[in-house]
Amino acid sequence: MSLDWANRQRDTNRLVRRIAKYIFSKDSVSAEQLYGLSKLSWITNSYEGENASYISSTKIPALAAIFSRNYKKVNIDFVAKDVASIVEDSNFSVEVLKHTGFTNFYKAYRNSAYIWIEDNFDLLLPMYKSAFSAKSSEDRRRIIMQIEDTPGIPKANHPDILMKAEYFLTPTFFMLDEEIKFPLINGNKWVKNLLNKLEVQGKSLPVQYDAMIKLYGVGGINDAADVDQVGRDIPDFISSPDAKAKKKLLEKKGTKSTTELSLKDETDVEVIKHAGTIKQRRIHNQLTNKVINSLSSFTLLEGCNDSCMFDVLVKNYNGDKNDLVIEVKSSIEQPNIRMAIGQLFDYWYELKGDEEPHIAILLPEKPDNKAIQLLKWMDIGILWFEEANMQTSTDWLESIATIS
């Protein structure tokens, strides 16, 4: 998962909460409306771009169910304006038009889920409302305990095969939760992997919930959308008596700081003095923030252990399950590049052992030809920015930067 994906989940939360506020303020709520709310979490295999198929197959029908409208043969622009008119908020059309939804819910249960909501409506409606108004982990845990006692969802044409209620309800309650602290505990592969890492796979739903919410406040994880980003890196986010955490989510840096850049493991004293000045720290932080903006479609991590204070780790940067470690330097001077080389190999070995390195240096501008040839010889990538655009002279970095 990536920062863009986490933000899509947060956009979905804002959309659904605004709609829920409207329908829960009415005297009566229907099973069809609850089904529509839940359906807004769904996507299909086509979920990006202007013509993404989920818009017509799930999003528009969900909004039609919620507002009892006939949206057949109309586009999302019409729907957005109409929904904004219904909720009496002209600015709300912007939220409707954003890409939303985040779970490819099992097709064999999509239709039977509606019948299940009808059959269990008196049980489910208070749970939906409780998720909308939840203010604490105790509130959410009470809902979790109710979910555990909720009947499963029958499979279409096979009513004896039941899906666990949490697979349907936790994405819904994630969307309804004001603080986005209701974790996703569904059947997705990444969730199962996470539960295995936390050693709670197969345990009761409340035990799984307790394990997941302990991640909040750890390594830059603030909510359930962040947990979704981290995935299989969870072990490196958690400190134990034997080892400190190595990674955390990459965070934006302040660019107006009046403190000097803290030292890591540089040994060239003169370069350290210069690199640690307030001016150089600001350049370093500006470059790091540009990385976050430029590579928001990737999961970005940073080091948080004194033994491995890497600047940026880009998860699966080339689509071949390889991670990239980037060292940011505020100057193209040779001593900075020399230090970066040593740091990168040390960080890589600490993180990945003897795997083939995927490492790169990010500089404030394109270095001279001598530096380019040295780094090419060592198979270290080179990155720099021209305005907001990331550039590279390294062919194998074309997945994240423009070849220049």
C-alpha positions as CSV (number, residue, x, y, z in Angstrom):
1,M,0.0,0.0,0.0
2,S,1.1,3.6,-0.4
3,L,0.5,7.1,0.9
4,D,-1.9,7.7,-2.1
5,W,-3.9,4.7,-1.1
6,A,-4.0,5.7,2.5
7,N,-5.3,9.1,1.4
8,R,-7.9,7.5,-0.8
9,Q,-9.1,5.6,2.3
10,R,-9.3,8.9,4.2
11,D,-11.2,10.5,1.3
12,T,-13.7,7.5,1.5
13,N,-14.1,8.1,5.2
14,R,-14.9,11.8,4.7
15,L,-17.4,10.9,2.0
16,V,-19.2,8.2,4.0
17,R,-19.3,10.2,7.3
18,R,-20.9,13.2,5.6
19,I,-23.5,10.9,4.0
20,A,-24.1,9.0,7.2
21,K,-24.6,12.2,9.1
22,Y,-27.4,13.1,6.7
23,I,-29.2,9.7,6.7
24,F,-28.8,9.1,10.5
25,S,-30.4,12.5,11.1
26,K,-33.7,11.2,9.5
27,D,-36.5,9.6,11.4
28,S,-36.0,6.2,9.7
29,V,-33.1,4.4,8.0
30,S,-33.5,1.5,5.6
31,A,-31.6,-1.7,5.0
32,E,-31.0,-0.5,1.5
33,Q,-29.3,2.7,2.9
34,L,-27.0,0.6,5.1
35,Y,-26.1,-1.6,2.2
36,G,-25.3,1.5,0.1
37,L,-23.0,2.9,2.8
38,S,-21.1,-0.4,3.0
39,K,-21.0,-0.6,-0.8
40,L,-19.0,2.7,-0.9
41,S,-16.0,0.8,0.4
42,W,-16.0,-1.5,-2.7
43,I,-13.9,-1.3,-5.8
44,T,-13.4,-3.6,-8.8
45,N,-10.2,-4.5,-10.6
46,S,-10.6,-1.2,-12.5
47,Y,-10.4,1.5,-9.7
48,E,-8.2,4.2,-11.1
49,G,-8.4,6.8,-13.9
50,E,-11.3,8.8,-15.4
51,N,-13.1,5.7,-16.8
52,A,-12.6,3.3,-13.8
53,S,-15.3,0.7,-14.0
54,Y,-16.0,0.7,-10.2
55,I,-17.7,4.2,-10.6
56,S,-20.5,2.8,-12.6
57,S,-20.7,-0.7,-11.2
58,T,-20.5,0.1,-7.5
59,K,-20.2,3.8,-6.5
60,I,-23.1,5.2,-8.4
61,P,-25.5,2.3,-7.5
62,A,-24.4,2.7,-3.9
63,L,-25.3,6.4,-3.9
64,A,-28.6,5.6,-5.7
65,A,-29.5,3.2,-3.0
66,I,-28.6,5.6,-0.2
67,F,-30.6,8.5,-1.6
68,S,-33.4,6.6,-3.4
69,R,-32.6,8.1,-6.7
70,N,-32.6,6.7,-10.3
71,Y,-29.0,7.2,-11.4
72,K,-29.2,4.8,-14.4
73,K,-27.7,6.3,-17.6
74,V,-26.1,9.3,-15.8
75,N,-22.5,10.1,-15.1
76,I,-20.7,10.7,-11.9
77,D,-20.7,14.5,-12.5
78,F,-24.5,14.5,-12.5
79,V,-24.6,12.3,-9.4
80,A,-22.1,14.5,-7.5
81,K,-24.2,17.7,-8.1
82,D,-27.4,15.9,-7.2
83,V,-26.0,14.5,-4.0
84,A,-24.6,17.9,-3.0
85,S,-28.0,19.3,-3.5
86,I,-29.7,16.7,-1.4
87,V,-27.3,17.2,1.6
88,E,-27.5,21.0,1.0
89,D,-23.8,21.5,0.6
90,S,-22.6,22.7,-2.8
91,N,-19.0,22.0,-2.0
92,F,-19.7,18.3,-1.3
93,S,-19.7,17.5,-5.0
94,V,-15.9,17.6,-4.8
95,E,-15.8,14.8,-2.3
96,V,-18.2,12.7,-4.4
97,L,-16.0,13.1,-7.4
98,K,-12.8,11.9,-5.7
99,H,-11.8,8.3,-6.2
100,T,-13.0,6.3,-3.2
101,G,-13.4,2.7,-2.1
102,F,-10.6,0.4,-1.1
103,T,-11.7,-3.2,-0.9
104,N,-12.5,-5.7,-3.7
105,F,-15.3,-7.4,-1.8
106,Y,-16.0,-11.0,-2.7
107,K,-18.4,-11.1,-5.7
108,A,-20.1,-14.2,-4.4
109,Y,-21.3,-12.3,-1.4
110,R,-22.1,-8.9,-2.9
111,N,-25.8,-9.6,-3.5
112,S,-26.5,-11.9,-0.5
113,A,-25.0,-9.2,1.8
114,Y,-28.1,-7.1,1.1
115,I,-30.5,-9.9,2.2
116,W,-28.3,-10.5,5.2
117,I,-28.6,-6.8,6.2
118,E,-32.4,-7.1,5.9
119,D,-32.5,-10.2,8.0
120,N,-30.3,-8.6,10.7
121,F,-31.3,-5.0,10.4
122,D,-32.4,-4.5,14.0
123,L,-29.0,-5.8,15.1
124,L,-26.9,-3.9,12.5
125,L,-28.4,-0.4,12.6
126,P,-27.3,0.4,16.2
127,M,-23.8,-1.0,15.3
128,Y,-23.6,1.4,12.3
129,K,-24.6,4.3,14.4
130,S,-22.2,3.3,17.2
131,A,-19.3,3.2,14.8
132,F,-20.3,6.7,13.5
133,S,-20.3,8.1,17.0
134,A,-17.4,6.1,18.5
135,K,-15.0,8.3,20.5
136,S,-12.6,5.8,22.2
137,S,-10.9,2.4,21.8
138,E,-13.4,1.1,24.4
139,D,-16.3,2.2,22.2
140,R,-14.8,0.4,19.3
141,R,-14.0,-2.7,21.3
142,R,-17.7,-3.0,22.3
143,I,-18.6,-3.0,18.6
144,I,-15.9,-5.6,17.9
145,M,-17.5,-7.9,20.5
146,Q,-20.9,-7.4,18.9
147,I,-19.4,-8.2,15.5
148,E,-18.0,-11.5,16.8
149,D,-21.5,-12.5,17.9
150,T,-23.1,-11.5,14.6
151,P,-24.3,-14.3,12.2
152,G,-22.2,-14.9,9.1
153,I,-23.2,-13.9,5.6
154,P,-24.5,-16.7,3.4
155,K,-22.8,-17.2,0.0
156,A,-25.1,-16.8,-3.0
157,N,-26.6,-20.2,-4.0
158,H,-24.7,-21.8,-1.1
159,P,-26.4,-20.6,2.1
160,D,-24.5,-23.1,4.2
161,I,-21.2,-21.4,3.4
162,L,-20.8,-18.3,5.6
163,M,-18.5,-15.4,5.4
164,K,-17.4,-13.9,8.7
165,A,-19.3,-10.8,9.5
166,E,-16.1,-8.8,10.2
167,Y,-15.1,-9.2,6.5
168,F,-18.1,-7.0,5.6
169,L,-18.4,-4.8,8.7
170,T,-14.9,-3.7,9.5
171,P,-14.4,-1.8,6.2
172,T,-17.8,-0.2,6.8
173,F,-16.9,0.9,10.3
174,F,-13.5,2.1,9.2
175,M,-15.4,4.5,6.9
176,L,-17.8,5.6,9.6
177,D,-15.2,6.2,12.3
178,E,-14.4,9.8,12.9
179,E,-10.8,9.1,13.9
180,I,-10.2,6.2,11.4
181,K,-9.1,4.1,14.3
182,F,-11.4,1.1,13.5
183,P,-9.0,-1.4,11.9
184,L,-9.6,-3.4,8.8
185,I,-9.9,-7.1,9.8
186,N,-11.1,-8.8,6.6
187,G,-10.0,-11.7,4.5
188,N,-7.4,-9.8,2.4
189,K,-4.0,-11.4,2.1
190,W,-2.2,-8.5,3.7
191,V,-4.5,-8.5,6.7
192,K,-3.9,-12.2,7.3
193,N,-0.1,-11.6,7.0
194,L,-0.3,-8.8,9.5
195,L,-2.3,-10.9,12.0
196,N,0.3,-13.6,11.6
197,K,3.1,-11.1,12.3
198,L,1.2,-10.0,15.4
199,E,0.8,-13.7,16.4
200,V,-3.0,-13.4,16.6
201,Q,-4.1,-15.1,13.4
202,G,-6.9,-17.6,14.4
203,K,-7.5,-15.8,17.7
204,S,-10.8,-14.2,18.7
205,L,-11.8,-10.9,17.0
206,P,-11.3,-8.8,20.2
207,V,-7.8,-10.2,20.6
208,Q,-7.0,-9.3,17.0
209,Y,-8.4,-5.8,17.6
210,D,-6.4,-5.3,20.7
211,A,-3.2,-6.3,18.9
212,M,-3.8,-4.0,15.9
213,I,-4.7,-0.9,17.9
214,K,-1.4,-1.2,19.9
215,L,0.3,-0.1,16.7
216,Y,-1.2,3.4,16.9
217,G,1.5,5.8,18.0
218,V,4.3,3.5,16.9
219,G,6.6,4.4,14.0
220,G,4.5,7.2,12.6
221,I,1.3,5.1,12.6
222,N,-1.5,7.4,13.5
223,D,-4.6,5.5,12.3
224,A,-5.9,2.4,10.6
225,A,-5.1,3.8,7.1
226,D,-1.4,4.0,8.2
227,V,-1.6,0.4,9.5
228,D,-2.8,-0.6,6.0
229,Q,0.3,1.1,4.5
230,V,2.8,-0.7,6.7
231,G,1.8,-4.3,6.0
232,R,4.6,-6.8,6.1
233,D,7.1,-4.3,7.6
234,I,5.3,-4.3,11.0
235,P,8.0,-6.4,12.8
236,D,10.6,-3.6,12.0
237,F,8.2,-1.0,13.5
238,I,8.0,-2.7,16.9
239,S,10.7,-2.6,19.6
240,S,11.3,-5.7,21.7
241,P,13.6,-6.3,24.7
242,D,16.2,-7.6,22.3
243,A,16.0,-5.1,19.5
244,K,14.8,-1.5,18.9
245,A,12.5,-0.7,16.0
246,K,14.3,0.0,12.7
247,K,11.7,1.7,10.6
248,K,8.8,4.2,10.7
249,L,6.7,5.9,8.1
250,L,8.5,8.7,6.4
251,E,7.2,12.0,7.7
252,K,7.4,15.5,6.3
253,K,10.1,17.6,7.8
254,G,10.0,21.2,9.0
255,T,11.9,23.6,6.7
256,K,12.0,26.6,9.0
257,S,13.9,24.9,11.9
258,T,16.5,27.0,13.7
259,T,18.3,23.9,15.1
260,E,21.2,22.2,13.4
261,L,21.0,18.9,11.6
262,S,21.6,16.1,14.1
263,L,24.6,13.9,13.3
264,K,24.3,10.3,12.3
265,D,27.4,8.3,11.5
266,E,29.6,10.7,9.4
267,T,33.2,10.8,10.3
268,D,34.6,13.5,8.0
269,V,34.6,16.3,10.7
270,E,34.7,19.3,8.4
271,V,31.9,18.0,6.2
272,I,29.9,17.2,9.3
273,K,30.2,20.7,10.5
274,H,29.0,22.1,7.2
275,A,26.3,19.5,6.6
276,G,24.9,20.2,10.1
277,T,24.3,23.9,9.7
278,I,20.8,25.2,9.7
279,K,20.9,26.1,6.0
280,Q,22.0,22.6,5.1
281,R,19.3,21.0,7.3
282,R,16.7,23.1,5.5
283,I,17.9,21.9,2.1
284,H,18.0,18.3,3.4
285,N,14.4,18.6,4.7
286,Q,13.2,20.3,1.6
287,L,14.5,17.4,-0.5
288,T,12.9,14.8,1.8
289,N,9.5,16.6,1.5
290,K,9.9,16.6,-2.3
291,V,10.4,12.8,-2.2
292,I,7.1,12.4,-0.2
293,N,5.3,14.5,-2.8
294,S,6.9,12.9,-5.8
295,L,6.6,9.3,-4.7
296,S,3.3,9.4,-2.9
297,S,2.2,6.3,-4.9
298,F,4.7,4.3,-2.9
299,T,5.0,3.3,0.7
300,L,7.8,5.4,2.1
301,L,9.7,4.6,5.3
302,E,12.6,6.1,7.3
303,G,15.1,4.7,9.9
304,C,14.4,5.3,13.6
305,N,17.2,3.2,15.1
306,D,20.7,4.7,15.8
307,S,22.2,1.7,14.0
308,C,20.3,2.3,10.8
309,M,19.2,5.9,10.3
310,F,18.4,5.7,6.6
311,D,16.7,8.7,5.1
312,V,14.2,7.0,2.8
313,L,13.1,3.4,1.9
314,V,10.8,3.1,-1.1
315,K,8.8,-0.1,-0.9
316,N,8.7,-2.2,-4.2
317,Y,10.1,0.7,-6.2
318,N,10.4,-1.2,-9.5
319,G,7.3,-3.4,-9.2
320,D,9.5,-6.5,-8.8
321,K,9.3,-6.6,-4.9
322,N,12.6,-4.8,-4.6
323,D,13.0,-2.0,-2.0
324,L,15.2,1.1,-2.6
325,V,17.2,2.8,0.1
326,I,17.9,6.5,-0.6
327,E,20.5,8.7,1.3
328,V,19.7,12.4,1.0
329,K,22.6,14.8,0.9
330,S,22.4,18.6,0.9
331,S,25.5,19.2,-1.2
332,I,27.1,17.7,-4.3
333,E,30.6,18.1,-2.7
334,Q,32.7,15.0,-3.0
335,P,33.0,14.3,0.8
336,N,29.2,14.2,1.0
337,I,29.0,11.7,-1.8
338,R,31.8,9.7,-0.3
339,M,30.0,9.5,3.1
340,A,26.7,8.6,1.4
341,I,28.4,5.6,-0.3
342,G,29.5,4.2,3.0
343,Q,26.2,4.9,4.7
344,L,24.1,3.3,2.0
345,F,26.0,0.0,2.0
346,D,25.9,-0.1,5.8
347,Y,22.2,0.6,6.0
348,W,21.5,-1.9,3.2
349,Y,23.4,-4.7,5.0
350,E,21.7,-3.8,8.3
351,L,18.3,-4.1,6.6
352,K,18.7,-6.7,3.9
353,G,21.9,-8.6,4.7
354,D,23.7,-9.9,1.6
355,E,20.9,-9.4,-0.8
356,E,21.8,-7.5,-4.0
357,P,21.8,-3.8,-3.1
358,H,19.2,-1.3,-4.5
359,I,20.6,2.0,-3.2
360,A,20.7,5.6,-4.5
361,I,21.8,9.1,-3.5
362,L,19.5,12.1,-3.7
363,L,21.3,15.4,-4.3
364,P,20.2,19.0,-4.6
365,E,21.3,19.1,-8.2
366,K,23.0,17.0,-10.8
367,P,26.6,16.1,-9.8
368,D,29.6,16.4,-12.0
369,N,30.6,13.7,-14.5
370,K,33.3,12.3,-12.2
371,A,30.8,11.7,-9.4
372,I,28.3,10.2,-11.9
373,Q,30.9,7.8,-13.2
374,L,32.0,6.8,-9.7
375,L,28.4,6.0,-8.6
376,K,27.7,4.2,-11.9
377,W,30.8,2.0,-11.3
378,M,29.5,1.2,-7.8
379,D,25.9,0.6,-9.2
380,I,24.5,3.3,-6.9
381,G,21.7,5.3,-8.4
382,I,21.7,9.1,-8.7
383,L,18.6,11.3,-8.1
384,W,18.0,15.0,-8.0
385,F,15.2,17.4,-8.5
386,E,14.5,20.0,-11.2
387,E,11.7,22.1,-9.7
388,A,9.2,19.4,-8.4
389,N,10.3,16.7,-10.9
390,M,12.6,13.9,-9.8
391,Q,15.4,13.3,-12.3
392,T,18.0,10.5,-12.7
393,S,20.9,9.5,-14.9
394,T,20.5,5.9,-13.8
395,D,18.5,3.6,-16.2
396,W,17.2,1.3,-13.5
397,L,15.6,4.1,-11.6
398,E,13.2,5.1,-14.5
399,S,10.3,3.6,-12.5
400,I,10.5,6.6,-10.1
401,A,12.3,9.4,-12.0
402,T,12.7,10.9,-15.4
403,I,15.9,9.9,-17.2
404,S,18.0,13.0,-17.8
